[in-house]
Structures are given as structure tokens and as C-alpha cells.
Amino acid sequence: LKRYDEAIAIVQANLRQKTARANAAPNDAEPWRDLAVPQRNLANIYWDKGDSASACRVMRDAIAAWTHVEKRWGLGEQDRRTELDVLRKQLAERHC
């Protein structure tokens, strides 16, 4: 539908809520993982919109979020394969 700005606003609002939840529970892995998950989708929305600078910024933020989860609590093989590795590949392929 190419309603990129609407989709971005929705995901950003969701991320603000997830950030608050994660900050309120610094020792709980679940809200931190919940914060990491939607960032790849947001990066892809920016990319599809043609905003490569924002897409690359969000991909770097997402990698940082997943790396935080990995260092603090460990990362399951599925999250590594379907989230973190995909983000790293996209970051390289998109020449960010």
C-alpha cells in the first residue's frame, strides 16, 4: 500500500512502549527481546520507503539490541539465525 509513514509511526510508538517496559525491567530478558524483534521490520519499512540512512541506523540499533540480549542472557539459535544473522547480512548487503 506504500503507506510507509503510517507504518513507521505505528512501529515507533510500539518501540517507545517496549523501551519503557525494558527499562522498567533491566533484569528480565523478555522485554529486552521484545524490544529487539520489531526493529528489523522497521528497518525494512524505511528501506522500502527509500530512506536508506534511517534503515541503516535502525539496523545498527537492532544489532545493538540483539547483542545486548546475547551478552546479558544468551541468544537462542533461532533468534541468532532468523534475527541477528539476518540483520548483519542486510547491513553488509545494503552497504550501510
Backbone bond lengths (Angstrom), bond angles and torsions (degrees), N, CA, C in turn:
res aa  C-N    CA-C-N  psi(-1)  N-CA   C-N-CA  omega(-1)  CA-C   N-CA-C  phi
1 L - - - 1.450 - - 1.522 112.83 -
2 K 1.321 116.45 -15.30 1.463 122.79 178.25 1.526 113.09 60.88
3 R 1.317 116.62 33.19 1.465 121.53 176.35 1.533 107.74 -96.77
4 Y 1.323 114.10 58.35 1.458 121.73 -172.45 1.522 113.23 -59.31
5 D 1.318 116.52 -46.14 1.468 119.21 -176.38 1.529 111.88 -62.44
6 E 1.322 116.02 -38.25 1.468 119.66 177.36 1.530 110.60 -65.46
7 A 1.316 116.46 -44.44 1.464 120.63 179.73 1.526 110.71 -63.64
8 I 1.321 116.86 -42.24 1.466 121.27 179.10 1.522 110.09 -61.49
9 A 1.324 117.02 -44.86 1.471 120.74 -179.79 1.526 111.27 -61.11
10 I 1.321 116.53 -41.28 1.469 120.36 179.92 1.521 110.74 -64.66
11 V 1.328 117.03 -47.41 1.469 120.12 -178.57 1.525 110.42 -66.58
12 Q 1.319 117.87 -40.59 1.464 120.22 178.60 1.524 111.52 -62.60
13 A 1.319 118.11 -41.48 1.466 120.98 177.28 1.522 109.94 -62.61
14 N 1.311 116.35 -41.53 1.462 121.28 177.77 1.529 110.53 -62.97
15 L 1.321 116.65 -41.52 1.467 120.32 179.42 1.529 111.91 -66.31
16 R 1.335 117.48 -34.46 1.472 119.53 176.47 1.523 110.19 -63.02
17 Q 1.323 116.99 -41.86 1.466 120.65 177.52 1.531 110.80 -64.86
18 K 1.310 116.27 -43.23 1.461 120.59 -179.31 1.527 111.18 -67.15
19 T 1.324 117.14 -35.14 1.466 120.86 176.97 1.522 110.47 -64.16
20 A 1.311 116.63 -45.10 1.466 120.71 178.53 1.522 110.44 -61.31
21 R 1.321 116.75 -43.15 1.463 121.22 179.86 1.536 110.80 -63.92
22 A 1.323 117.18 -43.03 1.468 120.72 179.44 1.526 110.93 -65.77
23 N 1.318 116.70 -42.60 1.468 119.77 179.66 1.522 111.96 -65.35
24 A 1.325 116.72 -28.60 1.459 120.75 179.10 1.529 112.18 -77.88
25 A 1.326 116.81 -13.92 1.467 121.21 -178.37 1.527 109.98 -134.18
26 P 1.329 116.85 67.84 1.465 119.74 -173.40 1.525 114.97 -63.68
27 N 1.320 117.75 -17.69 1.461 120.52 -178.29 1.525 113.51 -105.58
28 D 1.318 117.20 11.23 1.459 122.38 -178.32 1.526 108.91 -112.61
29 A 1.301 117.17 119.41 1.469 121.56 -176.78 1.525 112.78 -67.02
30 E 1.320 117.79 -34.33 1.466 120.62 -173.17 1.533 113.83 -56.76
31 P 1.332 119.87 -50.68 1.470 117.70 -179.49 1.525 112.76 -67.18
32 W 1.313 118.12 -27.64 1.463 120.61 177.79 1.527 110.78 -71.87
33 R 1.334 116.73 -38.03 1.455 120.35 175.20 1.530 109.03 -66.76
34 D 1.329 116.62 -42.65 1.467 120.86 178.64 1.528 111.58 -59.28
35 L 1.313 116.76 -31.95 1.461 121.45 177.58 1.527 111.23 -72.20
36 A 1.313 116.95 -35.28 1.467 120.77 -177.75 1.533 112.79 -73.68
37 V 1.318 116.87 -37.95 1.472 121.60 -170.32 1.528 114.04 -56.36
38 P 1.328 121.70 -52.21 1.469 119.58 -172.77 1.528 114.69 -74.92
39 Q 1.314 117.88 -6.91 1.462 118.56 -175.40 1.525 113.40 -68.92
40 R 1.326 117.62 -32.61 1.467 119.41 177.25 1.528 109.94 -65.03
41 N 1.335 116.64 -40.25 1.467 119.72 177.28 1.522 111.13 -63.14
42 L 1.333 116.65 -41.46 1.467 119.54 178.20 1.522 110.53 -62.22
43 A 1.312 117.03 -43.09 1.470 120.31 177.97 1.523 110.68 -59.40
44 N 1.329 116.75 -41.72 1.465 119.97 179.84 1.524 112.11 -67.25
45 I 1.312 117.18 -34.96 1.469 119.85 176.54 1.529 109.58 -63.94
46 Y 1.337 116.21 -46.59 1.471 119.26 177.01 1.528 110.37 -58.95
47 W 1.325 117.14 -42.72 1.464 120.71 -178.82 1.529 110.29 -62.06
48 D 1.332 115.89 -46.30 1.463 119.87 179.42 1.524 112.03 -63.22
49 K 1.328 116.02 -30.48 1.472 121.34 177.80 1.527 111.19 -72.42
50 G 1.328 116.42 -20.89 1.458 120.50 -177.49 1.509 113.47 98.05
51 D 1.321 116.91 9.96 1.467 122.51 179.93 1.522 108.77 -98.88
52 S 1.328 115.25 78.79 1.462 120.15 -175.00 1.526 112.43 -67.11
53 A 1.319 118.31 -32.79 1.469 120.20 179.60 1.523 110.51 -62.97
54 S 1.316 117.38 -45.48 1.466 120.38 178.34 1.521 111.02 -68.73
55 A 1.322 117.08 -39.07 1.472 120.13 177.89 1.520 110.53 -59.72
56 C 1.312 116.87 -45.06 1.463 120.43 -179.89 1.526 111.08 -66.35
57 R 1.318 117.09 -39.84 1.473 120.43 178.05 1.521 110.53 -61.42
58 V 1.327 117.04 -45.48 1.462 120.71 -178.64 1.530 110.30 -68.05
59 M 1.324 118.26 -37.20 1.469 119.83 176.50 1.522 110.98 -61.87
60 R 1.332 116.88 -41.95 1.477 119.86 177.44 1.525 110.48 -64.60
61 D 1.327 117.31 -40.46 1.472 120.89 176.89 1.526 110.68 -63.16
62 A 1.322 116.57 -41.07 1.458 120.78 179.97 1.527 111.24 -65.18
63 I 1.323 116.10 -42.33 1.469 119.95 177.36 1.522 109.74 -61.83
64 A 1.312 116.95 -41.19 1.469 120.53 177.81 1.532 110.82 -63.26
65 A 1.329 116.94 -40.12 1.467 120.62 179.55 1.524 110.64 -65.14
66 W 1.325 117.24 -46.31 1.463 120.19 178.70 1.519 111.69 -65.77
67 T 1.325 117.02 -36.88 1.462 120.91 178.11 1.519 110.23 -64.69
68 H 1.331 116.82 -38.35 1.473 120.70 176.30 1.530 110.16 -60.70
69 V 1.322 116.72 -46.75 1.471 120.56 178.64 1.529 109.67 -60.84
70 E 1.311 115.85 -44.82 1.469 120.32 -178.43 1.525 111.68 -60.97
71 K 1.318 116.99 -46.36 1.468 120.43 -178.23 1.515 112.58 -69.73
72 R 1.322 116.89 -36.39 1.470 120.74 -173.97 1.525 112.46 -82.68
73 W 1.352 117.08 -41.62 1.464 120.27 -172.97 1.527 113.95 -127.30
74 G 1.296 116.66 -8.96 1.458 120.09 -173.46 1.518 109.93 90.29
75 L 1.299 115.33 160.16 1.458 120.88 -176.47 1.522 108.45 -127.94
76 G 1.311 116.42 130.73 1.456 120.50 176.67 1.518 110.78 -68.75
77 E 1.313 115.96 156.75 1.459 120.70 -178.01 1.531 111.85 -59.77
78 Q 1.329 117.08 -38.53 1.467 119.13 -179.53 1.528 111.29 -65.93
79 D 1.332 118.00 -44.55 1.470 119.79 177.69 1.525 110.88 -63.51
80 R 1.313 116.62 -38.52 1.467 119.02 178.54 1.529 110.03 -63.46
81 R 1.332 116.56 -47.46 1.466 121.72 -175.05 1.531 112.62 -71.68
82 T 1.344 117.02 -41.57 1.466 119.29 -172.65 1.523 114.40 -96.74
83 E 1.312 116.93 -10.27 1.469 119.82 -179.28 1.530 111.40 -121.36
84 L 1.328 116.68 -70.16 1.469 120.10 -172.83 1.526 111.79 -63.74
85 D 1.325 117.57 -47.58 1.470 119.46 -180.00 1.528 111.82 -64.27
86 V 1.332 116.81 -37.58 1.470 120.55 178.65 1.529 109.79 -64.19
87 L 1.325 116.74 -44.02 1.468 120.21 179.08 1.525 111.37 -61.84
88 R 1.306 116.49 -44.96 1.477 119.70 179.34 1.526 111.10 -61.70
89 K 1.335 116.55 -40.85 1.458 120.61 178.06 1.520 110.87 -64.43
90 Q 1.337 116.72 -46.26 1.465 120.05 179.30 1.523 111.18 -61.03
91 L 1.319 116.42 -42.24 1.466 120.50 -179.75 1.534 110.39 -58.60
92 A 1.324 116.05 -43.42 1.471 120.12 179.53 1.528 111.38 -70.13
93 E 1.333 117.05 -45.66 1.465 120.23 -177.42 1.522 112.83 -65.54
94 R 1.303 116.05 -30.68 1.471 120.25 -177.72 1.536 112.07 -90.30
95 H 1.314 115.79 3.32 1.460 121.99 176.53 1.524 113.02 54.94
96 C 1.311 114.54 47.07 1.452 119.67 179.73 1.525 110.98 -77.48
